[in-house]
Amino acid sequence: DSQKMGDAPAGDATLEASAAVNGDATLEEGLEDVDVVRVSLLDIVRQKAEDMGLIEKIQRVMVAFKYAKPSDNGDAVKTLVDTTIQKAMNEDEQEGTLTGLLLMMPGVGLMILEGPQRLVIGTLKSIHESKHENAIDTIHVFSSIQDAPGRSFPLWACVPLQLSKADAQVPDKDNVAVLIPDISIQLQRFGKGLEKIPPDGHKEACQSMQRVHGEALPRTEDVLGLCASPQVMSLSEFFDLYYTPTTCLGGPLDSEVCWPLPPSLNY
């Protein structure tokens, strides 16, 4: 009774101080929980894909190089492509690899290149931006698949073919749609066959490609004809399409251009 109104008992003061200390400790523990480094969703997805045995998506392109001079044997093109591919792999932080095949034919080179999209597109872009006028006249993209189920070639190889010179036979629109997949399938079939051979036998298999698989090889006149076809994109046109944003459904939806919403139609 003698204690004045408003004076806090000593016990209460001690409890308040203790509560304050405990509260600060709890707050600090909460902040520590917030500061914990947590695994990102992307890392979780990548780990799950790795556990499931999934591999990185592979892009495969088939490209033709018309030589600057029809009489060239393709050595300059081979050097340019080999150097660009090796540089792309050496500079890749993720240590990706490029595989495929370059066939050096009279007047034209035909290449299948496969690997991670960043490396495939980067290699094509480097070739496109390089000073290749002395080696390459024009570059044409026959096909591009961004989500190939896997690789068809276990290595990168260049194969010179001893073929007769020929004039271009330009296919019509319907034959273009048949000729390109047929060439791609035949070359991929050769690549898959290399997987059955020990690595030390790959070089010999490539050197004997024309003798063993001569009938399945693309004809010079067909490759030159595809290069001359208006249905086949040049590398410049391919990059224009690749880097140009697209508009879904040809334009904005009705709900984006008018308000209130139009009534639904009853058929």
Steps between C-alpha positions, in 0.01 A plus 500: 500500500786727578627455139404798291279466200706475178811361663600165341594223742860384478386153396294635214794710380721193499241304302464780247877518454519125459216503249672776308825303485318181399305694239819639351651153497193359329513781245869435433429130454223589258733725303758224492237270351425760234871532414536128435617434144220310336513292182337676206214344307725484192760300694229265623372444146853442370575252777175316437578483127847366578359238737258391227782463252380783277761678290526848360284568197684467173459724199583358158546708187584406143680776313657528155795723406544596136869554435619842388644332191332192351845355435597511869551169678350622827818515706441866591144421612624203703758716677245773576238259636749290700656809659163653589367180654813441707499859625133477598562188709818638661323819611183332627482528879272197521749287304245405234599308189408521133474194280405440140636467151628723219494351152727683257353462152583667168397864532309458826536373855217338693506505879295343777577664834349396832544599861364743762305782340737768630794332326323421173355849458824660623703305244269593213503862611879505515523355149238748378687798646847382394683629196437192291459657156817334374372156602118511495264657250164429668375302801164322504308340789330181385351406838507586871364290786523659844389203710662197342460194727875439496817510297549304180879539488752404767766737361569789266646396165576643156482269201616597148299328228647422160196581288460633147410864451136559421258781428226587744167327457252727673212296648143622507327587826364151562834331435680737738282368783599145407866546408618678815365245753630214286853643496488568874379148583768333288778700664362442849485130424871509424563684827302247701702224338819654640371440853531127438869538410779544759627861513835403349313381190304822438768659282523201272120478476482864389777453247318203347160673509479555125605143417267335751201735491534653153141440394362667813709816464332819375561593138692816419230624261234458770694696763579778253137498387375544855738794541339662196143425609287796618344261754829471692603779735838664496682527832416872512130424456524230766642745753238762407232244582683365806542838671167659394227498769177331396143608567262232623180449303594776259397782736349588838206306638149653496517532877804725461351747253141550621311543824260379619554152366284410202226248573580139420339366186255214512526265205 
